[in-house]
Amino acid sequence: MRRRQLVEIEDLGWCPRVIRDGGTDWLGFMANATKVFLPMAPKIRAAMNATGTTEVIDLCSGAGGPWLTVAPELAKSGPVKVELSDLYPNLTAFRDVAARTGGVVGFRETPLSASDVPPDIRGVRTVFLAFHHFPPARAVAILSDAVRKRRAIAIFEGVNHRGIGLISMPGQLPAMLVCTPFVQPFRWSRLLFTYVVPLVPFLVLFDGTMSLLRLYLADELQELIARVPGHESFTWDTGYTPFLPGLPVGPLHLVGVPK
């Protein structure tokens, strides 16, 4: 496995919440502004239909991820109720997403571990832009929990190519300097730690670089699946959706559905 288990600052216990939230707010803003995950809505709906549910439990939600744009897109194909969750819930951001989606998106206020989801939560499990945080043993545990409890799981990352992601990473800085005032919900602390003491840009650039080096590519995801007890009882789909037709780069997906 070429992927490396490096350290991201936001994963460390001493990282101030205001800085962590500033970073996740930015990721959510970019995911919705670029609408890069809209093509993933049919994959989620297919998993919902296959398991007879209209519910989604989003794990490791950060600041709400791409749900401001994905939830309305998913609602076009039928009823849906999305619940955001995280081990470190960003409740201010969660409330903002819930309010702006007209009740389609709700949230859990209490911490939720992606590798130990209560069995009474029956919706399709989704993970956006977060699976790379977990070392192989924890990643396998997340997949195993879904298989053991017979819950469909859909995992998405923003890109399928480490090199292209690393080349484009410096472009985050000018984008942050221009767009930070427009990130919702508005926080004075975000302006302070972007323009006066630039800890949020440092976090985004450092953690973003580490994220790309930690990224599981499609063949590495297949390695993880092979380690999951009972993986044969699920149908697995791994691959990517090109940003534009013919491009060899786009958001990566792993979708597992009970047979």
Beta strands, then each sheet from edge to edge (+ up, - down):
strand 1: 55-59
strand 2: 81-84
strand 3: 105-107
strand 4: 124-128
strand 5: 153-157
strand 6: 234-240
strand 7: 252-258
sheet 1: 3+ 2+ 1+ 4+ 5+ 7- 6+
end
